[in-house]
Structures are given as C-alpha cells and as structure tokens.
Amino acid sequence: MMRSVGAAVGAAVLIALAAVAALSAAPPPEGWSIAPTAFDPGSSAEAAPADPAANRETGPPASRSIADRVDQRWAAEVSRRTGVATRAILAYSGAAIAIASEQPGCRLGWSTLAGLAAVESHHGTSGGSAVGPDGRVSPPIYGPDLDGTAYDAVADTDGGVLDGDPSGDRAVGPFQFLPSTWRTWGADGNGDGVADPQQLDDAALAAGRMLCSYGDLSRVGRWRAAIYGYNHVDSYVDAVASAANAIAAGAR
C-alpha cells in the first residue's frame, strides 16, 4: 500500500510471526514467484488438477471475475492443504493468472499475494471480518487512525469515501491500501464495474499490478523491493516472505 508510516497495519500478525520465526533471515519464496505448474495433490489426485488455470476458459470476457479463471477443484484442494479459505485462494490465483496474461515478464505467483494478505489482514478475517462468497469483506476492514498519535499522520485524500474518515487517511480492505494508493492502482477484479478495496478479487488484482511495477519478481532483489515498496519496513518484507513460503510449502 506504499505508505511511510511503518508497520501500522498488519502489526498484530507481524508480532505473532516474530514469535515463531527469525524474520530477518526469511528468504523470498524460492521457486514460487511463478504460478505452480506441477501441483501434486497426493491422495486427492482425482479431485485436484495440476494447475490453477487447468480447466479455465481461454480469454474470459472482461465482465467475468478473475476467480472464474481458476479451477475450483485445485483451489479447494489447496485450501484443504493450507488452511486458507477457498474464496481467498481463488482471488490470489485468479489475480496471478490475469497478470500473467497482462505482464508475462513479471512472473508473480499466487503465493506472494497470499503471503501479503496473510500479514495485512489474515486473508480478510482480521478484526472479526469474513470474506463472503462474492469476495466482499464484511464488516469492512480499516487500519488504525493515521493521525500522528500512534503512527505518522496521513492527510485525507478521499473525503472519507473509502476509509470513512474525512479527517485523515487510513488503510482499507484485506490488502490494506491507503486511499491515495488505491486511486493509482485500484482494479475491478470481479467484473462488476466497480474498483472496491474491500472486495478480495479487486484488491488482489490491484496489489499484483502494483508489485509488478517493480519488474521480474522471480529475481530476489526485485521481489524484496516490491514488497518493501508496499510497506517500507524490512521486517515486514521478511514476514511476507515467511508467510508466502509457509503457504507455498503447505500447498505442495
């Protein structure tokens, strides 16, 4: 979300991760910057395909959700293996598939988006929120006030339209975008004609495009620069790497 207020959002998850991992030593996801092409579902071989895009239609209409581009059986099996909700897996992998078509040189993987959302909002469930079948988060997720008290002050840029606060900006949605950053990167991932930071498909696609502005994410330096650009804290980069690696390993 490209903010200079430190680890203002996702702090609780970051603290929890710090308790169980040496974050400063966590590498970026090795081999998982690219969407999986050799998924081994083990004993569920008949229930899950080898690739999240295996059974998708070629070139779906723009009005279709990115989640519709993902094989449902694959997503369900990955959910079973990782504990990440199927609807979230559909959003992350759908965004990765869409971006692979738009920017093949980026090589963004779904597990990177999953790691990012894990740290930012525990996949849209922080604060008692839940992700509905339509991908919308309810109740909406808002970050802490950025009023100069606990975190650096951020002036209002949206009149409270996105964050409900006309006195200043705060991060919104499962990927915790600041309103000013959403104005630049906001996307319509579910094809309803609205770019909504509280909708998981929209937010995942926007986050993926923002990360891809840093170039080829299969390169360690570019990957870390992209995550650092999202939140300018080194331990945050390590936390996202740790979460992404854990999810990727669980999905294998």
N, C-alpha and C positions, 0 to 999 in steps of 0.2 A: 503493500500500500504506500510505499515510498514516503515514509514520514521520518522526522528527525527528533522524535520525542522519546527515543529509546524503546525499551520493551514495554510500552504502555499497554499493549493488547497481547493476549496470549500469555501473560505473565504467570498465571497460576499453573498452566500446563508446563511452562518452561521450568518452574521450580520443581514440579513433580518429575520431569525428565532428568533434572540435575541430580536428583536423589538416587537415580538408578544407572546413570551413565556418565562417563567422562566426556562431557560435551565438547571440550576444547580439542579432543582428539578424534572426533567423529568425522569420517570422510563423507564426501558426497556419494550418492547411490551409484556404485560401480555396476556397469552393465545394464542399469535400469533407467538411464536417461532416455532410452528408446522404448516405445511401447513393446510389450512382450510378443514374441513370435513363436515361442516354443513352450507354452504353458503345459505343464504336466499335471493333470488333475488326479493322478494316482488312482485310488479305488473308485473314484467317481468319473472314470474315463468316458462312460457313455452319457454322462449328464453335462459335461462341460467341453466346449471346443478348445482348440489350441490358441486362439487369438481373439481378443475382444471385438475385432471387426469381422470375424469369420463369416457370420451369416447376415451382415448388414447389406442393405441395398446400395448399389453404386450411385453416388451423386444424388442424395435425397433432396427434395425441394427445400428451399430456404425456410419455409414455414414449419418444417419438421424440427423437433427438438434434437439437439446433439445426442441426447440419451437414446434416441431411437436408432442411432447408428451402431449401437453396441449389442452384442449377442447377450440376451437375457440369461442364458444358462451359464455362460462364462462369468458374468457379473455375480450371479447367485453363488457360484462355487467359490469365487474369490472372497465374497462376503463371509461365507462359512469358514474359510481358512483364516481370514484376518480379523474378523470381528467388526469390520467396518460395514455399515449398512449398505445394502444392495443399491439403494437410490443414490447414495454418495458415490459408490463405485461407478455407476452409470454416468454420473456427471463428470467425474475426473477422466475416465477413459474416453467418454464422448468428446470432451474438450481436446484430449490428446490426438484423437483421430481427426477431428476437424482441423486442428492446427497443422497436423502432418500434411494435409492437403494444401493448406494455405502457405505454409512456410516449411517445406521439407528439410531445409538446411538447419532448422532449429533443433530437431531431434529431442523434443520434450516428451517425457514419459508420464503416464498417469500417476505413477507412484510419487513423483515430485509434487504434483498437485495435492495428492493425498497427504503427504508429509506436511505441506504448507497448511492445509486445512486442519490437520490434527493439532498443530501448535496454535493456530489462530482461534479455533472455536470448537475443538474436539468434534470435527465433522458436522458443525451446525447444531450441536447439542449443549453448548455452554449456557450456564445460567438457567437451566431447565427448559431450553428450547428444543424443538424437534423438527425434523425435516419431513414434510408431508409427501404423499405420492406424486404430487405435482412439482416437487423440488423446492417448494417455498418453506422458509423457516418461520416457525411460529412458537412463541411470540418472537418478534424481530430481535435481532442481536445488535446491541450497541456497546461500543467500547467505553472506557471511563472518560469523564469530562477532561478535556484538554484546556484547562482554564488557568494554568500557571501555578496551581496549588500543589498537586502531586506530580504532575507532568508538565512539560513545556506547553505554553499557551499556543493554540492554533486558532487564528481568526476565522470567523464564519465566512463560508463561501457559497452556501446554498440556501440561506434564509430558513434553515431548519427543515427543508423539504425532505431530505434523505435521512438526516440524523435526529430530527425532532427537536433541535436546539438552535434557535436563531441567534443565540449569544456567542456561539463558537462552534467549531467543527469537532466531531468525534468520529471514530471509525465505525463502520456499519457492515452488517452481514457476516456470513460464515467465513469469508476471506478478509474481513476487516479492512475495507477500503475507506480512506478518507474521501469525503465528498469531492474535493478538488481532484483527486486522482481518478475517481470514478468518472468525472467529466471527461477525462482524457481517454480512459481505457474501457469504460462501460460497454457491455456487449449484450446482445439478445441471443442467448444460447438455447432457449426453449421455443423460439419462433413465434412468440405471441405479440411481437411488435413493440415490446417494452424492455428496456435495459434496467433490470431491478437487482440491486446488490444483495437483496435478501432472498433471491432465487438462486439455487445452487448451480444450475446449468449456466446461467448468466454470469455468475461470479467466477466459476471455474474457467470459463472461456476468456473472460477479461483478464484473470490472473495469468493464464497461459500466454496470452498475447503480450502482456507486459513483460513476463520473464523472457520471452523470445526476442524482445528488443535488444537483448544482450548478446545475441548470436547463437552459436552452436553450443547447446547445453550438454553435449557429450564430452566437452572439454572441461576439465575440473575447474580451471580458473574462471571460465565463463559461467559455469553453474554457480559457483560461490558468489561471483559478482552479481548475478541476477537475484539470488536470494538476499544478499546484502542490500541490494537496491530496494528490495521490498521492505526491509526494516534494517536500519543501519546499526546493527549490533552483532558482533562476531559470535557471541554465544547463541544468538537467535539462528544464525546460519547453521551452527553445529546441531542445534535442536531439531531443525527441519531435516537436516541430513540424517540424524539418528532416527527420527520418526519415519522418514521415507524408506530407509534401509530396513527397518523392522517390518513395515508393511510389505515391502517387496519380498523379503525373506519368507514371511508368512504366506504369501500368495503362491510360492513355488510348490 
